[in-house]
Every structure is written in C-alpha cells, then in structure tokens.
Amino acid sequence: MLTRAFRRSSGRTVRTWAVVALACAAGAAWPAGGSSVAAAADVHRGDVAPDFPPGAFADGGRYRLADFKDKVVVLFFYEKECPTCRGSIPARNQVVDQFKGRPVKFIAVAPGDTLSDVNQYARSTRLKMTGFSDLFGVMQTRYGFQISLHNIYQFRIVGPDGKVTTAGIDLKPADIEAALATAKWRYKDGGYHASLATVIDQLEWHQYEPALRVLRPSTKAGSKAVMESAAKLLDAVRAEAKEWVAEAATAAAADPVRAYDLYARVAACFPGEDLGTKADAAAMALVKAKPVADELAARKLYDGVYATATKAQLAQKAAFGTQIAAVAKKYPETPTGKSAAAFADELGRASAE
C-alpha cells in the first residue's frame, strides 16, 4: 500500500514514499506470496492467499493483505447482475453483523465492475462490506476462477497467517470463528478509555498517522482518566515503533528498501521526537543508496496506476497495461518494477465479464 507522507525535518519539508504495510507489519513477516503479484492457479485451503492487484477500494484505501496480519479477511467475490446473488445480501450482512467488533475484515470483490458500479451495488443492496473494483478480473484470476452468471459468487477466508482457511460458495460463521481462533487485537484489549475507541480502531488497521494526530492532543486535554489512558496508549505505540527501528537496523544491509520503509514510518509517526528524528536521519541516509532511490522513484511513477484505477473503464485495459509496463521498463530491477512487470503480464491474461 503506497502512501504519501509529508513531514517536517530540521526546518525542511521532506516528501517520502513509504510502503505502509511493510512499515506497519513489524515483526514476523507473512509468507512471501501474501504480497506477491504472481498469478495463482486454483487457490485452495492452506495456500498462501494472493494479494490485491492495484485497483480501487470504495473507501478510498489502498490495502495489501499484509495490512491485516494477525487478523482475518473474508473475501466475497460476486456477480452484480445476478438476482440470486443480490437477494442473498441480507444474509451476508447478518454474518457481518454477527462478527462486529471482532478482528475480521469483510471485503467484497467485484470482477469486471468499475468503482462507480461497486458503489452503486452497495447503495442498492446495502452491502456491509468494503468494495473492491477488480475491473480487469486480475484478482479473480489470481484465485483461479471466473465469476459469471454461471458462477455467481465465491468466498475465501484468509487467516491471521495469510493463508486461505476456507474456499467455496458458502459463508459459514463456523468457518470464520475457526479462523479467528489465532487472530488477535494489539490494542483493543488493553483496557484503554472508551473515548479512545476510534483511535484504537485506526491503530488496529494500521492507520497510524491519522490515529496519532488525534491521540496526541488527548494526552493533554480532557479528564484525568482520558489523559492518562491516552498517554499509556501513546507509550504503547511508541514501543511498537521501537520494534520497527530494531527491524530496520537488522534489515539495512541486506534489504535497504525495507529498512527505509520502516524508518520512514517511524519518522512520519513521531515527528519532533528523538525517536522520529533519528529515524528520519537513518531514512535519509538510505535514500542516497541507488536501490532505495530507484525504488522510491518507481513507486512515485506507479502511484499513477492507482489514480487511474479509480476512474478506469474496461475499454481502457490496453492503456492501463501500457502505463504499468512503463514502470517495469524504466525501473526493471526495483521491487516495484518487478511487481509492475508481473502485473502487466497478469493483466494480459486476465478477463472479466
């Protein structure tokens, strides 16, 4: 997931391009396939879940499955033109409601649909899931099937370790419950003040920067109970950031791009603090290395792919592919360039009705 972070450092504004999922998912990494763009063939239970291709989410986010590490993700692939599928939405919503407040995210994947289609479907059916426009059918191709009027929906449940736990046409609460057995919250069970619930929810889903913008003022305003709880929570996030710094230091020699991402995340989350200032200096030092500089340039170029995806039409598939291939051609040795090359190949083979 790419994000643009503007931060102040030593009196200057520094623009960084960071992979949020890498920076936020400090600790044990998911299986490599969890963030891969390589095509998958008929994914079954126990297989590493293929990731989202560049596309458009109805809530404006940019997610990777690694963003949901230690949580459960339920993927609902659907056919918008099928009345049977449409008529089943109330039952799907009942399941979503049943697991409200649990560490599980429901995402509805719409092969062949524009973002406008996705939003219209959600409005008309009142579907209680975040929609994803799989306009060119790449997501369904990765999972090894094709949604159509003959295959109107499919479900895939992805466990906390990034592997598929359930695959099929039934959405059974028992399957979700089983996947949740090893899922966990990092902050929600910490006994923090109820007024911090929104901030904690943002932290759980790796929205650190907006969460901290709200959390910091709460340490200095409000009741004593709120301020003490907010300070405790801020210390907990600061401790997590120190884990990112330690991981970055370990990764710096072998994987400077990952190290940069981790340092950049700390710098963006803790500007003005010693922790953030030192992380900023470490990140800027790494930018001088060609692998990091090239990767950041590739990401900036690739960012245009996401902008295009929000307004793309099926007829623009060729142009979309050309845009992606340009990234791969200009930065072939970077992680983003290699991902772009793989995605361009997938795009050529994918189809959506």
C-alpha positions as CSV (number, residue, x, y, z in Angstrom):
1,M,0.0,0.0,0.0
2,L,1.6,3.3,-1.1
3,T,1.1,6.4,0.8
4,R,2.5,9.9,0.5
5,A,3.7,11.3,3.8
6,F,4.8,15.0,4.2
7,R,6.8,15.7,7.3
8,R,8.9,18.4,8.8
9,S,12.6,17.6,9.5
10,S,15.3,20.1,10.5
11,G,13.3,23.0,9.2
12,R,12.6,21.5,5.8
13,T,9.6,19.6,4.3
14,V,10.6,16.1,3.2
15,R,8.4,14.0,1.0
16,T,8.6,10.3,1.5
17,W,7.0,7.4,-0.3
18,A,6.6,4.5,2.0
19,V,5.0,1.1,1.8
20,V,2.7,1.3,4.8
21,A,2.2,-2.5,5.1
22,L,5.9,-3.1,5.4
23,A,6.4,-0.4,7.9
24,C,3.4,-1.3,10.0
25,A,3.8,-5.1,9.9
26,A,6.9,-5.1,12.0
27,G,7.7,-8.5,13.5
28,A,7.2,-11.8,11.8
29,A,6.6,-11.5,8.1
30,W,3.8,-13.1,6.3
31,P,4.5,-15.8,3.7
32,A,6.1,-14.2,0.6
33,G,3.1,-14.9,-1.5
34,G,0.9,-12.8,0.7
35,S,2.3,-9.7,-1.0
36,S,3.2,-11.2,-4.4
37,V,1.6,-10.2,-7.6
38,A,2.4,-13.5,-9.3
39,A,-0.6,-15.3,-10.8
40,A,-2.1,-18.1,-8.7
41,A,-3.8,-21.2,-10.1
42,D,-6.9,-22.5,-8.3
43,V,-6.0,-21.5,-4.7
44,H,-7.2,-23.9,-2.1
45,R,-7.2,-24.2,1.7
46,G,-3.7,-23.9,3.1
47,D,-2.4,-22.0,0.2
48,V,-0.9,-18.5,0.6
49,A,-3.6,-16.0,-0.3
50,P,-2.8,-13.9,-3.4
51,D,-2.8,-10.2,-2.8
52,F,-5.0,-7.4,-4.2
53,P,-3.8,-6.0,-7.5
54,P,-3.6,-2.3,-8.0
55,G,-7.3,-1.2,-8.0
56,A,-9.9,0.9,-6.4
57,F,-11.5,0.4,-2.9
58,A,-14.8,2.0,-2.2
59,D,-13.5,3.6,1.0
60,G,-10.5,5.2,-0.8
61,G,-7.9,3.0,0.9
62,R,-5.1,1.0,-0.6
63,Y,-4.7,-2.3,1.0
64,R,-2.5,-5.3,1.0
65,L,-3.4,-8.5,2.7
66,A,-0.3,-7.9,4.9
67,D,-2.1,-4.9,6.3
68,F,-4.4,-7.4,8.1
69,K,-1.6,-9.5,9.7
70,D,-2.9,-11.3,12.8
71,K,-6.5,-10.6,11.7
72,V,-8.9,-12.5,9.4
73,V,-10.1,-11.3,6.0
74,V,-13.2,-12.6,4.3
75,L,-13.3,-12.1,0.5
76,F,-16.7,-12.2,-1.2
77,F,-16.5,-12.3,-5.0
78,Y,-19.8,-11.5,-6.6
79,E,-21.7,-11.0,-9.8
80,K,-23.7,-7.8,-9.7
81,E,-26.1,-8.8,-12.5
82,C,-27.4,-12.0,-10.8
83,P,-30.7,-11.5,-8.9
84,T,-29.9,-14.6,-6.7
85,C,-26.6,-13.1,-5.6
86,R,-28.3,-9.8,-5.0
87,G,-31.1,-11.4,-3.0
88,S,-28.6,-13.1,-0.7
89,I,-27.0,-9.8,0.5
90,P,-29.2,-9.6,3.6
91,A,-27.9,-12.9,4.8
92,R,-24.3,-11.8,4.1
93,N,-25.0,-8.7,6.1
94,Q,-26.2,-10.8,9.0
95,V,-22.9,-12.6,9.1
96,V,-21.0,-9.3,9.0
97,D,-23.1,-8.0,11.9
98,Q,-22.5,-11.2,13.8
99,F,-18.8,-10.6,13.8
100,K,-18.9,-6.8,14.5
101,G,-16.1,-5.9,16.9
102,R,-14.0,-9.0,16.2
103,P,-10.7,-8.9,14.4
104,V,-12.1,-9.7,10.9
105,K,-12.4,-7.5,7.8
106,F,-15.0,-8.3,5.1
107,I,-14.2,-7.2,1.5
108,A,-16.5,-7.6,-1.5
109,V,-14.6,-8.1,-4.7
110,A,-16.4,-7.1,-7.9
111,P,-14.7,-8.6,-11.1
112,G,-15.4,-6.5,-14.2
113,D,-17.0,-3.6,-12.2
114,T,-15.9,0.0,-12.1
115,L,-15.6,1.8,-8.8
116,S,-18.9,3.5,-9.7
117,D,-20.5,0.1,-10.2
118,V,-19.2,-1.0,-6.8
119,N,-20.6,2.0,-5.1
120,Q,-24.0,1.7,-6.8
121,Y,-24.2,-2.0,-5.9
122,A,-23.5,-1.2,-2.2
123,R,-26.1,1.5,-2.2
124,S,-28.8,-0.6,-3.8
125,T,-28.2,-3.7,-1.8
126,R,-26.9,-2.1,1.4
127,L,-24.0,-4.5,1.4
128,K,-22.0,-4.0,4.6
129,M,-18.6,-4.7,3.2
130,T,-15.8,-2.6,1.8
131,G,-16.0,-2.9,-2.0
132,F,-13.0,-3.5,-4.3
133,S,-13.2,-2.9,-8.1
134,D,-11.5,-5.8,-9.8
135,L,-12.1,-4.1,-13.1
136,F,-10.0,-6.3,-15.3
137,G,-10.5,-9.5,-13.4
138,V,-7.0,-9.9,-12.1
139,M,-8.0,-10.6,-8.5
140,Q,-10.3,-13.5,-9.5
141,T,-7.6,-14.8,-11.9
142,R,-5.2,-14.9,-9.0
143,Y,-7.6,-17.1,-7.1
144,G,-8.2,-19.4,-10.0
145,F,-11.8,-18.9,-11.0
146,Q,-14.1,-16.7,-13.0
147,I,-17.2,-15.0,-11.6
148,S,-20.1,-15.1,-14.1
149,L,-23.8,-15.8,-14.3
150,H,-22.8,-19.4,-14.0
151,N,-20.6,-18.9,-11.0
152,I,-22.3,-16.0,-9.2
153,Y,-20.2,-15.9,-6.0
154,Q,-17.2,-17.3,-4.2
155,F,-15.8,-16.9,-0.7
156,R,-12.3,-17.1,0.5
157,I,-11.4,-16.8,4.2
158,V,-7.8,-15.7,4.8
159,G,-6.4,-16.5,8.3
160,P,-4.1,-14.5,10.5
161,D,-1.0,-16.1,8.9
162,G,-2.0,-15.0,5.3
163,K,-3.2,-18.4,4.2
164,V,-6.6,-19.5,2.9
165,T,-8.5,-21.3,5.6
166,T,-11.8,-21.8,3.7
167,A,-12.7,-21.7,-0.1
168,G,-16.1,-22.3,-1.6
169,I,-19.5,-20.9,-2.2
170,D,-20.8,-21.0,1.4
171,L,-20.1,-18.3,4.0
172,K,-20.4,-20.2,7.3
173,P,-20.0,-18.4,10.6
174,A,-18.3,-21.5,12.0
175,D,-15.5,-21.2,9.4
176,I,-14.9,-17.6,10.3
177,E,-14.9,-18.5,14.0
178,A,-12.3,-21.2,13.4
179,A,-10.1,-18.7,11.5
180,L,-10.4,-16.3,14.4
181,A,-9.0,-18.8,16.9
182,T,-5.5,-17.4,16.4
183,A,-6.4,-13.8,15.5
184,K,-5.7,-11.1,17.9
185,W,-6.0,-7.4,18.6
186,R,-2.9,-5.5,19.5
187,Y,-4.5,-2.6,21.4
188,K,-8.3,-3.2,21.8
189,D,-7.9,-5.4,24.8
190,G,-5.6,-3.1,26.6
191,G,-8.2,-1.6,28.9
192,Y,-8.0,1.9,27.4
193,H,-10.6,4.6,28.0
194,A,-13.8,4.2,25.9
195,S,-13.4,7.6,24.4
196,L,-10.2,6.4,22.5
197,A,-12.1,3.7,20.7
198,T,-11.9,5.3,17.3
199,V,-8.2,5.9,17.6
200,I,-7.6,2.3,18.7
201,D,-9.6,1.0,15.7
202,Q,-7.4,3.1,13.4
203,L,-4.3,1.7,15.0
204,E,-5.5,-1.9,14.7
205,W,-6.0,-1.5,11.0
206,H,-2.6,0.2,10.6
207,Q,-3.8,3.8,10.1
208,Y,-1.1,5.1,12.4
209,E,-0.6,8.6,11.3
210,P,-4.3,9.8,11.5
211,A,-4.7,7.9,14.8
212,L,-1.7,9.7,16.3
213,R,-2.8,13.1,15.2
214,V,-5.9,12.6,17.3
215,L,-4.2,10.7,20.2
216,R,-1.5,13.3,21.0
217,P,-3.9,16.1,21.9
218,S,-5.9,13.6,24.1
219,T,-2.8,13.3,26.3
220,K,-3.1,17.0,27.3
221,A,-6.8,17.7,27.2
222,G,-9.9,16.2,28.8
223,S,-10.4,14.4,32.1
224,K,-7.5,13.0,34.0
225,A,-8.7,9.5,33.2
226,V,-8.7,10.2,29.5
227,M,-5.3,11.9,29.5
228,E,-3.7,9.1,31.5
229,S,-5.2,6.5,29.2
230,A,-4.1,8.4,26.1
231,A,-0.6,8.7,27.4
232,K,-0.5,5.0,28.1
233,L,-1.7,4.2,24.6
234,L,0.9,6.6,23.1
235,D,3.6,4.9,25.0
236,A,2.4,1.5,23.7
237,V,2.5,2.8,20.1
238,R,6.0,4.3,20.7
239,A,7.1,0.8,21.9
240,E,5.9,-0.7,18.7
241,A,7.7,1.9,16.7
242,K,10.9,0.9,18.5
243,E,10.3,-2.6,17.2
244,W,10.2,-1.1,13.7
245,V,13.5,0.7,14.3
246,A,15.2,-2.5,15.5
247,E,13.9,-4.4,12.5
248,A,15.1,-1.6,10.2
249,A,18.6,-1.8,11.7
250,T,18.7,-5.5,11.1
251,A,17.4,-5.2,7.5
252,A,19.6,-2.2,6.4
253,A,22.4,-4.2,4.9
254,A,20.5,-6.9,3.1
255,D,17.3,-5.1,2.3
256,P,17.8,-1.3,2.4
257,V,14.4,-0.7,0.9
258,R,12.6,-2.4,3.7
259,A,14.8,-0.6,6.2
260,Y,13.9,2.7,4.6
261,D,10.2,1.9,4.8
262,L,10.4,1.2,8.5
263,Y,12.5,4.2,9.3
264,A,10.2,6.5,7.2
265,R,7.1,5.2,9.1
266,V,8.6,6.0,12.5
267,A,9.7,9.4,11.3
268,A,6.2,10.2,10.0
269,C,4.5,8.9,13.1
270,F,6.8,10.6,15.6
271,P,7.9,14.0,14.1
272,G,9.7,16.2,16.6
273,E,10.5,13.4,19.0
274,D,14.0,12.0,19.4
275,L,12.7,8.6,18.1
276,G,11.3,10.2,14.9
277,T,14.3,12.5,14.3
278,K,16.8,9.6,14.5
279,A,14.6,7.5,12.2
280,D,14.4,10.4,9.8
281,A,18.2,10.7,9.6
282,A,18.5,7.0,9.1
283,A,15.9,7.0,6.3
284,M,17.6,10.0,4.5
285,A,20.9,8.2,4.7
286,L,19.4,5.2,3.0
287,V,17.9,7.4,0.2
288,K,21.5,8.0,-1.0
289,A,21.7,4.3,-2.0
290,K,20.7,3.7,-5.6
291,P,18.4,0.7,-4.8
292,V,16.4,2.9,-2.5
293,A,16.4,6.0,-4.7
294,D,15.3,4.0,-7.7
295,E,12.6,2.2,-5.7
296,L,11.1,5.4,-4.4
297,A,11.1,6.9,-7.9
298,A,9.4,3.7,-9.2
299,R,6.7,4.0,-6.5
300,K,6.0,7.6,-7.4
301,L,5.5,6.6,-11.0
302,Y,3.4,3.6,-10.0
303,D,1.2,5.8,-7.9
304,G,-0.3,7.0,-11.1
305,V,-1.6,3.4,-11.7
306,Y,-3.8,3.7,-8.6
307,A,-5.0,7.1,-9.6
308,T,-6.0,5.7,-13.0
309,A,-7.7,2.7,-11.4
310,T,-10.3,4.9,-9.6
311,K,-11.7,6.1,-12.8
312,A,-10.8,3.4,-15.3
313,Q,-13.2,1.7,-17.7
314,L,-13.0,-1.8,-19.2
315,A,-12.2,-0.3,-22.7
316,Q,-9.1,1.3,-21.2
317,K,-7.4,-2.0,-20.4
318,A,-4.7,-1.7,-23.1
319,A,-3.8,1.9,-22.0
320,F,-3.8,0.7,-18.3
321,G,-1.4,-2.1,-19.3
322,T,0.9,0.4,-21.1
323,Q,1.0,2.6,-18.0
324,I,2.0,-0.4,-15.8
325,A,4.6,-1.7,-18.3
326,A,6.2,1.8,-18.4
327,V,7.1,1.4,-14.7
328,A,8.6,-2.0,-15.3
329,K,10.6,-0.8,-18.3
330,K,12.0,2.3,-16.5
331,Y,12.8,0.6,-13.2
332,P,13.2,-3.1,-14.0
333,E,15.5,-4.0,-11.0
334,T,13.4,-2.4,-8.3
335,P,10.8,-4.4,-6.3
336,T,8.0,-2.1,-7.7
337,G,9.3,-2.5,-11.2
338,K,9.3,-6.3,-10.9
339,S,5.8,-6.2,-9.4
340,A,4.7,-4.0,-12.3
341,A,6.1,-6.4,-14.8
342,A,4.3,-9.3,-13.2
343,F,1.1,-7.4,-13.0
344,A,1.3,-6.3,-16.7
345,D,1.6,-10.0,-17.6
346,E,-1.4,-10.9,-15.5
347,L,-3.4,-8.2,-16.9
348,G,-2.8,-9.5,-20.4
349,R,-4.1,-12.9,-19.4
350,A,-7.0,-11.9,-17.1
351,S,-10.5,-11.4,-18.2
352,A,-13.7,-10.1,-16.7
353,E,-17.2,-10.5,-18.0
